[in-house]
C-alpha cells in the first residue's frame, strides 16, 4: 500500500453540504482540478470517503 494519496478536486463543492465543503477545504483543495498529496492514514481516508463524490483519488 502506498504511503501517500493524490487527491484531486473534480466537482465543485458549492452545492454540497456545509460539512462536505469544510472537509474539502481541510483537505487543502481550494480550486477545481487542484491536486494535493496527503498521507495515507485513517484520518485522511475517512475525509476522502466523506467527499468521494467530489474528488478523485490515486495512490502515489
VEXPA-659961 format. One record per residue (C-alpha): x, y, z; residue number from 1. Coordinates in steps of 0.1 Angstrom, whole numbers, plus 5000, padded with zeros to 4 digits. Layout:
N
     x     y     z  seq
     X     Y     Z  NUM
...
END
This chain:
60
     x     y     z  seq
  5000  5000  5000    1
  5013  5034  4991    2
  5023  5059  5018    3
  5007  5089  5001    4
  4975  5096  4982    5
  4970  5121  4953    6
  4936  5137  4958    7
  4921  5159  4930    8
  4890  5181  4933    9
  4869  5172  4902   10
  4835  5187  4912   11
  4826  5220  4927   12
  4816  5218  4964   13
  4793  5249  4960   14
  4761  5229  4961   15
  4774  5204  4987   16
  4765  5203  5023   17
  4784  5227  5045   18
  4801  5199  5063   19
  4814  5185  5030   20
  4826  5220  5019   21
  4846  5222  5052   22
  4861  5188  5046   23
  4872  5197  5011   24
  4888  5229  5024   25
  4905  5209  5052   26
  4920  5185  5026   27
  4937  5216  5011   28
  4916  5217  4979   29
  4906  5252  4970   30
  4901  5252  4932   31
  4889  5227  4907   32
  4915  5203  4893   33
  4939  5211  4921   34
  4958  5181  4933   35
  4974  5176  4968   36
  4994  5147  4982   37
  4983  5136  5016   38
  4995  5108  5039   39
  4976  5075  5036   40
  4962  5071  5071   41
  4928  5065  5087   42
  4920  5102  5091   43
  4927  5111  5055   44
  4908  5081  5042   45
  4878  5090  5063   46
  4878  5125  5050   47
  4881  5113  5014   48
  4853  5088  5019   49
  4830  5116  5031   50
  4835  5136  4999   51
  4842  5108  4974   52
  4816  5122  4950   53
  4837  5154  4947   54
  4872  5141  4944   55
  4894  5116  4925   56
  4919  5096  4945   57
  4951  5079  4932   58
  4978  5061  4952   59
  5011  5077  4947   60
END
